Amino acid sequence: MKIPNQRDKDNFLYPRSCYYSQIKPQNLVFNANLQIFSQKVGYITALETGGKLSPEEAYEQIETLWQELKSSKKELGIGVELNKYSHGL
């Protein structure tokens, strides 16, 4: 029997979908971060529904994940349109 390694566990816990939008490095990184966010929120809500986390704990964990995703978006410059008019050039 094959013993799963960490990569197998990560692939099982955090599966990734194909990316179909404009291919730019920052878009790919943000997409990966977004998929991880989605998976983790799913686990947190399941734990809360099952009584393993209180609603407050679940909310705090999701809020932390949201702030991390928001920070990632800002750092990667997602949604920022760069043109000569927006910078007064």
Jmol script that loads the backbone (N, CA, C; Angstrom):
load data "model"
ATOM      1  N   MET A   1       0.838  -1.174   0.000  1.00  0.00           N
ATOM      2  CA  MET A   1       0.000   0.000   0.000  1.00  0.00           C
ATOM      3  C   MET A   1       0.890   1.246   0.000  1.00  0.00           C
ATOM      4  N   LYS A   2       0.563   2.191  -0.843  1.00  0.00           N
ATOM      5  CA  LYS A   2       1.335   3.419  -0.953  1.00  0.00           C
ATOM      6  C   LYS A   2       1.014   4.349   0.216  1.00  0.00           C
ATOM      7  N   ILE A   3       2.057   4.892   0.823  1.00  0.00           N
ATOM      8  CA  ILE A   3       1.879   5.858   1.903  1.00  0.00           C
ATOM      9  C   ILE A   3       1.825   7.249   1.280  1.00  0.00           C
ATOM     10  N   PRO A   4       0.746   7.996   1.540  1.00  0.00           N
ATOM     11  CA  PRO A   4       0.621   9.324   0.920  1.00  0.00           C
ATOM     12  C   PRO A   4       1.656  10.300   1.484  1.00  0.00           C
ATOM     13  N   ASN A   5       2.196  11.108   0.604  1.00  0.00           N
ATOM     14  CA  ASN A   5       3.111  12.144   1.060  1.00  0.00           C
ATOM     15  C   ASN A   5       2.347  13.451   1.249  1.00  0.00           C
ATOM     16  N   GLN A   6       3.039  14.511   1.654  1.00  0.00           N
ATOM     17  CA  GLN A   6       2.384  15.785   1.927  1.00  0.00           C
ATOM     18  C   GLN A   6       1.714  16.352   0.677  1.00  0.00           C
ATOM     19  N   ARG A   7       2.339  16.202  -0.486  1.00  0.00           N
ATOM     20  CA  ARG A   7       1.753  16.718  -1.724  1.00  0.00           C
ATOM     21  C   ARG A   7       0.425  16.022  -2.025  1.00  0.00           C
ATOM     22  N   ASP A   8       0.369  14.693  -1.815  1.00  0.00           N
ATOM     23  CA  ASP A   8      -0.887  13.972  -2.017  1.00  0.00           C
ATOM     24  C   ASP A   8      -1.979  14.491  -1.075  1.00  0.00           C
ATOM     25  N   LYS A   9      -1.596  14.736   0.179  1.00  0.00           N
ATOM     26  CA  LYS A   9      -2.566  15.255   1.146  1.00  0.00           C
ATOM     27  C   LYS A   9      -3.048  16.637   0.729  1.00  0.00           C
ATOM     28  N   ASP A  10      -2.112  17.502   0.328  1.00  0.00           N
ATOM     29  CA  ASP A  10      -2.492  18.848  -0.095  1.00  0.00           C
ATOM     30  C   ASP A  10      -3.397  18.814  -1.316  1.00  0.00           C
ATOM     31  N   ASN A  11      -3.088  17.952  -2.271  1.00  0.00           N
ATOM     32  CA  ASN A  11      -3.925  17.840  -3.467  1.00  0.00           C
ATOM     33  C   ASN A  11      -5.327  17.353  -3.122  1.00  0.00           C
ATOM     34  N   PHE A  12      -5.416  16.485  -2.122  1.00  0.00           N
ATOM     35  CA  PHE A  12      -6.721  15.991  -1.699  1.00  0.00           C
ATOM     36  C   PHE A  12      -7.503  17.078  -0.955  1.00  0.00           C
ATOM     37  N   LEU A  13      -6.831  17.740  -0.017  1.00  0.00           N
ATOM     38  CA  LEU A  13      -7.512  18.755   0.794  1.00  0.00           C
ATOM     39  C   LEU A  13      -7.779  20.041   0.037  1.00  0.00           C
ATOM     40  N   TYR A  14      -6.883  20.401  -0.883  1.00  0.00           N
ATOM     41  CA  TYR A  14      -7.002  21.661  -1.608  1.00  0.00           C
ATOM     42  C   TYR A  14      -6.881  21.433  -3.110  1.00  0.00           C
ATOM     43  N   PRO A  15      -7.873  20.792  -3.710  1.00  0.00           N
ATOM     44  CA  PRO A  15      -7.798  20.559  -5.162  1.00  0.00           C
ATOM     45  C   PRO A  15      -7.861  21.871  -5.918  1.00  0.00           C
ATOM     46  N   ARG A  16      -7.231  21.905  -7.064  1.00  0.00           N
ATOM     47  CA  ARG A  16      -7.213  23.118  -7.885  1.00  0.00           C
ATOM     48  C   ARG A  16      -7.891  22.844  -9.206  1.00  0.00           C
ATOM     49  N   SER A  17      -8.613  23.848  -9.675  1.00  0.00           N
ATOM     50  CA  SER A  17      -9.293  23.764 -10.965  1.00  0.00           C
ATOM     51  C   SER A  17      -8.423  24.409 -12.033  1.00  0.00           C
ATOM     52  N   CYS A  18      -8.767  24.141 -13.275  1.00  0.00           N
ATOM     53  CA  CYS A  18      -8.063  24.770 -14.394  1.00  0.00           C
ATOM     54  C   CYS A  18      -8.376  26.258 -14.413  1.00  0.00           C
ATOM     55  N   TYR A  19      -7.477  27.029 -15.002  1.00  0.00           N
ATOM     56  CA  TYR A  19      -7.619  28.482 -15.081  1.00  0.00           C
ATOM     57  C   TYR A  19      -7.888  28.859 -16.524  1.00  0.00           C
ATOM     58  N   TYR A  20      -8.955  29.618 -16.770  1.00  0.00           N
ATOM     59  CA  TYR A  20      -9.366  29.937 -18.135  1.00  0.00           C
ATOM     60  C   TYR A  20      -9.317  31.428 -18.478  1.00  0.00           C
ATOM     61  N   SER A  21      -8.941  32.277 -17.545  1.00  0.00           N
ATOM     62  CA  SER A  21      -8.938  33.714 -17.791  1.00  0.00           C
ATOM     63  C   SER A  21      -7.602  34.148 -18.392  1.00  0.00           C
ATOM     64  N   GLN A  22      -7.381  35.474 -18.429  1.00  0.00           N
ATOM     65  CA  GLN A  22      -6.152  36.013 -18.985  1.00  0.00           C
ATOM     66  C   GLN A  22      -4.956  35.505 -18.188  1.00  0.00           C
ATOM     67  N   ILE A  23      -4.005  34.894 -18.888  1.00  0.00           N
ATOM     68  CA  ILE A  23      -2.870  34.281 -18.212  1.00  0.00           C
ATOM     69  C   ILE A  23      -1.772  35.313 -17.993  1.00  0.00           C
ATOM     70  N   LYS A  24      -1.665  35.724 -16.734  1.00  0.00           N
ATOM     71  CA  LYS A  24      -0.592  36.580 -16.265  1.00  0.00           C
ATOM     72  C   LYS A  24      -0.151  35.978 -14.935  1.00  0.00           C
ATOM     73  N   PRO A  25       1.123  36.067 -14.588  1.00  0.00           N
ATOM     74  CA  PRO A  25       1.581  35.454 -13.335  1.00  0.00           C
ATOM     75  C   PRO A  25       0.762  35.864 -12.112  1.00  0.00           C
ATOM     76  N   GLN A  26       0.454  37.166 -11.981  1.00  0.00           N
ATOM     77  CA  GLN A  26      -0.281  37.602 -10.797  1.00  0.00           C
ATOM     78  C   GLN A  26      -1.711  37.058 -10.788  1.00  0.00           C
ATOM     79  N   ASN A  27      -2.314  36.880 -11.963  1.00  0.00           N
ATOM     80  CA  ASN A  27      -3.660  36.298 -12.020  1.00  0.00           C
ATOM     81  C   ASN A  27      -3.634  34.833 -11.596  1.00  0.00           C
ATOM     82  N   LEU A  28      -2.611  34.113 -12.013  1.00  0.00           N
ATOM     83  CA  LEU A  28      -2.498  32.697 -11.639  1.00  0.00           C
ATOM     84  C   LEU A  28      -2.297  32.544 -10.136  1.00  0.00           C
ATOM     85  N   VAL A  29      -1.446  33.390  -9.562  1.00  0.00           N
ATOM     86  CA  VAL A  29      -1.204  33.328  -8.117  1.00  0.00           C
ATOM     87  C   VAL A  29      -2.483  33.671  -7.359  1.00  0.00           C
ATOM     88  N   PHE A  30      -3.174  34.732  -7.784  1.00  0.00           N
ATOM     89  CA  PHE A  30      -4.402  35.107  -7.091  1.00  0.00           C
ATOM     90  C   PHE A  30      -5.458  34.019  -7.222  1.00  0.00           C
ATOM     91  N   ASN A  31      -5.552  33.409  -8.393  1.00  0.00           N
ATOM     92  CA  ASN A  31      -6.514  32.328  -8.587  1.00  0.00           C
ATOM     93  C   ASN A  31      -6.232  31.173  -7.640  1.00  0.00           C
ATOM     94  N   ALA A  32      -4.965  30.826  -7.477  1.00  0.00           N
ATOM     95  CA  ALA A  32      -4.598  29.753  -6.538  1.00  0.00           C
ATOM     96  C   ALA A  32      -4.983  30.151  -5.114  1.00  0.00           C
ATOM     97  N   ASN A  33      -4.703  31.395  -4.739  1.00  0.00           N
ATOM     98  CA  ASN A  33      -5.071  31.879  -3.401  1.00  0.00           C
ATOM     99  C   ASN A  33      -6.589  31.858  -3.203  1.00  0.00           C
ATOM    100  N   LEU A  34      -7.323  32.234  -4.237  1.00  0.00           N
ATOM    101  CA  LEU A  34      -8.783  32.240  -4.165  1.00  0.00           C
ATOM    102  C   LEU A  34      -9.343  30.826  -3.995  1.00  0.00           C
ATOM    103  N   GLN A  35      -8.765  29.869  -4.705  1.00  0.00           N
ATOM    104  CA  GLN A  35      -9.224  28.490  -4.566  1.00  0.00           C
ATOM    105  C   GLN A  35      -8.933  27.942  -3.170  1.00  0.00           C
ATOM    106  N   ILE A  36      -7.769  28.279  -2.618  1.00  0.00           N
ATOM    107  CA  ILE A  36      -7.432  27.843  -1.259  1.00  0.00           C
ATOM    108  C   ILE A  36      -8.399  28.480  -0.258  1.00  0.00           C
ATOM    109  N   PHE A  37      -8.689  29.763  -0.434  1.00  0.00           N
ATOM    110  CA  PHE A  37      -9.648  30.460   0.422  1.00  0.00           C
ATOM    111  C   PHE A  37     -10.994  29.731   0.397  1.00  0.00           C
ATOM    112  N   SER A  38     -11.453  29.418  -0.792  1.00  0.00           N
ATOM    113  CA  SER A  38     -12.743  28.759  -0.959  1.00  0.00           C
ATOM    114  C   SER A  38     -12.781  27.406  -0.244  1.00  0.00           C
ATOM    115  N   GLN A  39     -11.725  26.620  -0.417  1.00  0.00           N
ATOM    116  CA  GLN A  39     -11.670  25.312   0.229  1.00  0.00           C
ATOM    117  C   GLN A  39     -11.676  25.439   1.748  1.00  0.00           C
ATOM    118  N   LYS A  40     -10.875  26.364   2.262  1.00  0.00           N
ATOM    119  CA  LYS A  40     -10.797  26.532   3.718  1.00  0.00           C
ATOM    120  C   LYS A  40     -12.121  27.019   4.296  1.00  0.00           C
ATOM    121  N   VAL A  41     -12.790  27.928   3.602  1.00  0.00           N
ATOM    122  CA  VAL A  41     -14.100  28.404   4.065  1.00  0.00           C
ATOM    123  C   VAL A  41     -15.084  27.233   4.105  1.00  0.00           C
ATOM    124  N   GLY A  42     -15.009  26.368   3.115  1.00  0.00           N
ATOM    125  CA  GLY A  42     -15.870  25.180   3.106  1.00  0.00           C
ATOM    126  C   GLY A  42     -15.635  24.290   4.315  1.00  0.00           C
ATOM    127  N   TYR A  43     -14.367  24.082   4.662  1.00  0.00           N
ATOM    128  CA  TYR A  43     -14.049  23.260   5.841  1.00  0.00           C
ATOM    129  C   TYR A  43     -14.522  23.937   7.127  1.00  0.00           C
ATOM    130  N   ILE A  44     -14.306  25.231   7.230  1.00  0.00           N
ATOM    131  CA  ILE A  44     -14.715  25.956   8.440  1.00  0.00           C
ATOM    132  C   ILE A  44     -16.232  25.900   8.605  1.00  0.00           C
ATOM    133  N   THR A  45     -16.969  26.110   7.523  1.00  0.00           N
ATOM    134  CA  THR A  45     -18.430  26.071   7.637  1.00  0.00           C
ATOM    135  C   THR A  45     -18.918  24.664   7.989  1.00  0.00           C
ATOM    136  N   ALA A  46     -18.248  23.660   7.459  1.00  0.00           N
ATOM    137  CA  ALA A  46     -18.632  22.287   7.801  1.00  0.00           C
ATOM    138  C   ALA A  46     -18.368  22.010   9.281  1.00  0.00           C
ATOM    139  N   LEU A  47     -17.235  22.490   9.793  1.00  0.00           N
ATOM    140  CA  LEU A  47     -16.932  22.296  11.215  1.00  0.00           C
ATOM    141  C   LEU A  47     -17.925  23.052  12.106  1.00  0.00           C
ATOM    142  N   GLU A  48     -18.320  24.235  11.685  1.00  0.00           N
ATOM    143  CA  GLU A  48     -19.295  24.996  12.461  1.00  0.00           C
ATOM    144  C   GLU A  48     -20.655  24.309  12.430  1.00  0.00           C
ATOM    145  N   THR A  49     -21.060  23.852  11.252  1.00  0.00           N
ATOM    146  CA  THR A  49     -22.338  23.152  11.118  1.00  0.00           C
ATOM    147  C   THR A  49     -22.357  21.883  11.962  1.00  0.00           C
ATOM    148  N   GLY A  50     -21.213  21.206  12.032  1.00  0.00           N
ATOM    149  CA  GLY A  50     -21.110  19.966  12.802  1.00  0.00           C
ATOM    150  C   GLY A  50     -20.894  20.179  14.289  1.00  0.00           C
ATOM    151  N   GLY A  51     -20.847  21.431  14.723  1.00  0.00           N
ATOM    152  CA  GLY A  51     -20.705  21.710  16.147  1.00  0.00           C
ATOM    153  C   GLY A  51     -19.275  21.662  16.656  1.00  0.00           C
ATOM    154  N   LYS A  52     -18.304  21.569  15.787  1.00  0.00           N
ATOM    155  CA  LYS A  52     -16.896  21.501  16.199  1.00  0.00           C
ATOM    156  C   LYS A  52     -16.290  22.891  16.395  1.00  0.00           C
ATOM    157  N   LEU A  53     -16.903  23.902  15.797  1.00  0.00           N
ATOM    158  CA  LEU A  53     -16.492  25.300  15.973  1.00  0.00           C
ATOM    159  C   LEU A  53     -17.717  26.115  16.342  1.00  0.00           C
ATOM    160  N   SER A  54     -17.513  27.099  17.210  1.00  0.00           N
ATOM    161  CA  SER A  54     -18.627  28.000  17.517  1.00  0.00           C
ATOM    162  C   SER A  54     -18.801  28.958  16.337  1.00  0.00           C
ATOM    163  N   PRO A  55     -19.978  29.565  16.214  1.00  0.00           N
ATOM    164  CA  PRO A  55     -20.170  30.545  15.142  1.00  0.00           C
ATOM    165  C   PRO A  55     -19.145  31.684  15.209  1.00  0.00           C
ATOM    166  N   GLU A  56     -18.804  32.101  16.425  1.00  0.00           N
ATOM    167  CA  GLU A  56     -17.831  33.180  16.586  1.00  0.00           C
ATOM    168  C   GLU A  56     -16.446  32.758  16.096  1.00  0.00           C
ATOM    169  N   GLU A  57     -16.029  31.533  16.444  1.00  0.00           N
ATOM    170  CA  GLU A  57     -14.730  31.024  15.983  1.00  0.00           C
ATOM    171  C   GLU A  57     -14.703  30.916  14.463  1.00  0.00           C
ATOM    172  N   ALA A  58     -15.787  30.400  13.897  1.00  0.00           N
ATOM    173  CA  ALA A  58     -15.869  30.263  12.447  1.00  0.00           C
ATOM    174  C   ALA A  58     -15.785  31.629  11.778  1.00  0.00           C
ATOM    175  N   TYR A  59     -16.518  32.585  12.318  1.00  0.00           N
ATOM    176  CA  TYR A  59     -16.501  33.939  11.758  1.00  0.00           C
ATOM    177  C   TYR A  59     -15.092  34.521  11.810  1.00  0.00           C
ATOM    178  N   GLU A  60     -14.423  34.398  12.943  1.00  0.00           N
ATOM    179  CA  GLU A  60     -13.070  34.951  13.098  1.00  0.00           C
ATOM    180  C   GLU A  60     -12.091  34.298  12.122  1.00  0.00           C
ATOM    181  N   GLN A  61     -12.187  32.993  11.961  1.00  0.00           N
ATOM    182  CA  GLN A  61     -11.289  32.300  11.037  1.00  0.00           C
ATOM    183  C   GLN A  61     -11.540  32.741   9.592  1.00  0.00           C
ATOM    184  N   ILE A  62     -12.804  32.872   9.230  1.00  0.00           N
ATOM    185  CA  ILE A  62     -13.133  33.298   7.865  1.00  0.00           C
ATOM    186  C   ILE A  62     -12.721  34.754   7.659  1.00  0.00           C
ATOM    187  N   GLU A  63     -12.911  35.579   8.658  1.00  0.00           N
ATOM    188  CA  GLU A  63     -12.487  36.979   8.564  1.00  0.00           C
ATOM    189  C   GLU A  63     -10.975  37.073   8.350  1.00  0.00           C
ATOM    190  N   THR A  64     -10.207  36.268   9.064  1.00  0.00           N
ATOM    191  CA  THR A  64      -8.752  36.242   8.896  1.00  0.00           C
ATOM    192  C   THR A  64      -8.381  35.801   7.485  1.00  0.00           C
ATOM    193  N   LEU A  65      -9.031  34.746   7.006  1.00  0.00           N
ATOM    194  CA  LEU A  65      -8.765  34.280   5.639  1.00  0.00           C
ATOM    195  C   LEU A  65      -9.108  35.358   4.615  1.00  0.00           C
ATOM    196  N   TRP A  66     -10.219  36.073   4.841  1.00  0.00           N
ATOM    197  CA  TRP A  66     -10.642  37.134   3.922  1.00  0.00           C
ATOM    198  C   TRP A  66      -9.594  38.248   3.887  1.00  0.00           C
ATOM    199  N   GLN A  67      -9.100  38.647   5.056  1.00  0.00           N
ATOM    200  CA  GLN A  67      -8.090  39.694   5.107  1.00  0.00           C
ATOM    201  C   GLN A  67      -6.813  39.265   4.372  1.00  0.00           C
ATOM    202  N   GLU A  68      -6.438  37.991   4.507  1.00  0.00           N
ATOM    203  CA  GLU A  68      -5.266  37.475   3.799  1.00  0.00           C
ATOM    204  C   GLU A  68      -5.489  37.518   2.288  1.00  0.00           C
ATOM    205  N   LEU A  69      -6.682  37.134   1.839  1.00  0.00           N
ATOM    206  CA  LEU A  69      -6.997  37.154   0.412  1.00  0.00           C
ATOM    207  C   LEU A  69      -7.006  38.585  -0.114  1.00  0.00           C
ATOM    208  N   LYS A  70      -7.598  39.483   0.656  1.00  0.00           N
ATOM    209  CA  LYS A  70      -7.655  40.889   0.282  1.00  0.00           C
ATOM    210  C   LYS A  70      -6.239  41.475   0.165  1.00  0.00           C
ATOM    211  N   SER A  71      -5.383  41.139   1.114  1.00  0.00           N
ATOM    212  CA  SER A  71      -3.997  41.595   1.087  1.00  0.00           C
ATOM    213  C   SER A  71      -3.267  41.042  -0.131  1.00  0.00           C
ATOM    214  N   SER A  72      -3.514  39.788  -0.443  1.00  0.00           N
ATOM    215  CA  SER A  72      -2.916  39.154  -1.616  1.00  0.00           C
ATOM    216  C   SER A  72      -3.329  39.883  -2.887  1.00  0.00           C
ATOM    217  N   LYS A  73      -4.602  40.217  -2.985  1.00  0.00           N
ATOM    218  CA  LYS A  73      -5.119  40.934  -4.159  1.00  0.00           C
ATOM    219  C   LYS A  73      -4.417  42.276  -4.315  1.00  0.00           C
ATOM    220  N   LYS A  74      -4.278  42.981  -3.214  1.00  0.00           N
ATOM    221  CA  LYS A  74      -3.630  44.296  -3.247  1.00  0.00           C
ATOM    222  C   LYS A  74      -2.153  44.163  -3.627  1.00  0.00           C
ATOM    223  N   GLU A  75      -1.444  43.228  -3.004  1.00  0.00           N
ATOM    224  CA  GLU A  75      -0.020  43.033  -3.278  1.00  0.00           C
ATOM    225  C   GLU A  75       0.237  42.632  -4.729  1.00  0.00           C
ATOM    226  N   LEU A  76      -0.673  41.863  -5.301  1.00  0.00           N
ATOM    227  CA  LEU A  76      -0.509  41.403  -6.681  1.00  0.00           C
ATOM    228  C   LEU A  76      -0.989  42.437  -7.698  1.00  0.00           C
ATOM    229  N   GLY A  77      -1.657  43.477  -7.232  1.00  0.00           N
ATOM    230  CA  GLY A  77      -2.146  44.516  -8.133  1.00  0.00           C
ATOM    231  C   GLY A  77      -3.322  44.082  -8.973  1.00  0.00           C
ATOM    232  N   ILE A  78      -4.107  43.156  -8.471  1.00  0.00           N
ATOM    233  CA  ILE A  78      -5.279  42.671  -9.192  1.00  0.00           C
ATOM    234  C   ILE A  78      -6.362  43.750  -9.158  1.00  0.00           C
ATOM    235  N   GLY A  79      -6.919  44.069 -10.335  1.00  0.00           N
ATOM    236  CA  GLY A  79      -7.993  45.043 -10.418  1.00  0.00           C
ATOM    237  C   GLY A  79      -7.517  46.476 -10.547  1.00  0.00           C
ATOM    238  N   VAL A  80      -6.214  46.670 -10.568  1.00  0.00           N
ATOM    239  CA  VAL A  80      -5.669  48.019 -10.726  1.00  0.00           C
ATOM    240  C   VAL A  80      -5.387  48.244 -12.202  1.00  0.00           C
ATOM    241  N   GLU A  81      -6.085  49.198 -12.762  1.00  0.00           N
ATOM    242  CA  GLU A  81      -5.878  49.518 -14.176  1.00  0.00           C
ATOM    243  C   GLU A  81      -4.786  50.566 -14.295  1.00  0.00           C
ATOM    244  N   LEU A  82      -3.756  50.229 -15.016  1.00  0.00           N
ATOM    245  CA  LEU A  82      -2.668  51.176 -15.227  1.00  0.00           C
ATOM    246  C   LEU A  82      -2.806  51.778 -16.619  1.00  0.00           C
ATOM    247  N   ASN A  83      -3.063  53.061 -16.662  1.00  0.00           N
ATOM    248  CA  ASN A  83      -3.081  53.755 -17.942  1.00  0.00           C
ATOM    249  C   ASN A  83      -2.562  55.165 -17.747  1.00  0.00           C
ATOM    250  N   LYS A  84      -2.266  55.839 -18.826  1.00  0.00           N
ATOM    251  CA  LYS A  84      -1.650  57.149 -18.736  1.00  0.00           C
ATOM    252  C   LYS A  84      -2.567  58.193 -18.109  1.00  0.00           C
ATOM    253  N   TYR A  85      -3.879  57.994 -18.153  1.00  0.00           N
ATOM    254  CA  TYR A  85      -4.807  58.971 -17.600  1.00  0.00           C
ATOM    255  C   TYR A  85      -4.931  58.853 -16.083  1.00  0.00           C
ATOM    256  N   SER A  86      -4.814  57.664 -15.553  1.00  0.00           N
ATOM    257  CA  SER A  86      -4.990  57.480 -14.113  1.00  0.00           C
ATOM    258  C   SER A  86      -3.782  57.974 -13.331  1.00  0.00           C
ATOM    259  N   HIS A  87      -2.633  58.161 -13.989  1.00  0.00           N
ATOM    260  CA  HIS A  87      -1.434  58.608 -13.293  1.00  0.00           C
ATOM    261  C   HIS A  87      -1.021  60.019 -13.698  1.00  0.00           C
ATOM    262  N   GLY A  88      -1.842  60.691 -14.472  1.00  0.00           N
ATOM    263  CA  GLY A  88      -1.558  62.051 -14.852  1.00  0.00           C
ATOM    264  C   GLY A  88      -0.362  62.214 -15.789  1.00  0.00           C
ATOM    265  N   LEU A  89      -0.032  61.169 -16.514  1.00  0.00           N
ATOM    266  CA  LEU A  89       1.100  61.251 -17.445  1.00  0.00           C
ATOM    267  C   LEU A  89       0.692  61.833 -18.774  1.00  0.00           C
TER     268      LEU A  89
END
end "model"
wireframe off; spacefill off
backbone 0.3
color backbone group
